[in-house]
Amino acid sequence: MENAMTTQLHIDTQTQTLSLIQDGQVLRSFLVSTAKNGTGQAEGTGCTPLGKHKIGEKFGDDLPNNAVFVARQFTGELYDDKLACEYPERDWILGRILWLDGCEDGINKGCDADGVCVDTKSRYIYIHGTPDSEPMGVPRSHGCVRMRNDELVWLYDQVAVGCDVVIV
């Protein structure tokens, strides 16, 4: 596991990329999918929040890459085409979850000056796996950052709770 003090994730909502940066060097970049509603901080908007975050919690140690999660719990299901056909409207959260926690009061933590909740963690914003049928490089999520399962499983092992995550 990499040292969380020298490791950072950089998510660019314009290029739809996530980069793993260690000691100032990009180790690897991935195409991702952020929110189809664009960027924004407020609860209920379905937008991807901007700013400085950290990984607050991690879920999925040692589970299969296609493990299905609901409310951060493994359902016991493994995603496949048959399951996808049974539940066509489900927003699939697969493989691993990196639960983001905002670090900037009034921007992505707590409430803003108008009392609107802008708290990334209470909005349940994750970096998580998604079916291979979902396009990457195109904003399509409900606010989270979606990744290919195999890539997320690799990334999950490179980052620790507390790792900085910057979303621009």
GIVEN-V498929 format. One record per residue. N is the residue number from 1. RES is the residue in one letter. NEAR is the number of other ideal C-beta (glycine too) atoms within 12 Angstrom. Layout:
n: <N/N>
res: <RES/RES>
near: <NEAR/NEAR>
//
This chain:
n: <1/2/3/4/5/6/7/8/9/10/11/12/13/14/15/16/17/18/19/20/21/22/23/24/25/26/27/28/29/30/31/32/33/34/35/36/37/38/39/40/41/42/43/44/45/46/47/48/49/50/51/52/53/54/55/56/57/58/59/60/61/62/63/64/65/66/67/68/69/70/71/72/73/74/75/76/77/78/79/80/81/82/83/84/85/86/87/88/89/90/91/92/93/94/95/96/97/98/99/100/101/102/103/104/105/106/107/108/109/110/111/112/113/114/115/116/117/118/119/120/121/122/123/124/125/126/127/128/129/130/131/132/133/134/135/136/137/138/139/140/141/142/143/144/145/146/147/148/149/150/151/152/153/154/155/156/157/158/159/160/161/162/163/164/165/166/167/168>
res: <M/E/N/A/M/T/T/Q/L/H/I/D/T/Q/T/Q/T/L/S/L/I/Q/D/G/Q/V/L/R/S/F/L/V/S/T/A/K/N/G/T/G/Q/A/E/G/T/G/C/T/P/L/G/K/H/K/I/G/E/K/F/G/D/D/L/P/N/N/A/V/F/V/A/R/Q/F/T/G/E/L/Y/D/D/K/L/A/C/E/Y/P/E/R/D/W/I/L/G/R/I/L/W/L/D/G/C/E/D/G/I/N/K/G/C/D/A/D/G/V/C/V/D/T/K/S/R/Y/I/Y/I/H/G/T/P/D/S/E/P/M/G/V/P/R/S/H/G/C/V/R/M/R/N/D/E/L/V/W/L/Y/D/Q/V/A/V/G/C/D/V/V/I/V>
near: <17/25/15/20/14/20/31/32/41/30/43/26/31/16/20/31/27/43/28/34/27/23/13/11/15/18/22/22/23/33/26/42/36/41/31/24/20/21/29/28/37/28/25/17/21/25/29/42/45/31/30/25/39/33/35/32/25/33/30/32/17/14/29/22/26/30/33/35/35/20/13/23/15/24/20/13/23/22/33/20/14/11/20/23/13/14/18/13/8/21/27/35/41/43/40/41/41/45/33/44/32/35/27/22/17/20/26/39/27/23/20/21/11/10/11/19/24/32/30/41/27/22/34/30/45/43/50/44/42/41/32/23/19/30/18/30/22/18/30/28/35/28/37/41/47/45/43/31/36/21/31/42/30/21/40/37/21/30/37/25/22/25/36/31/42/25/41/22>
//
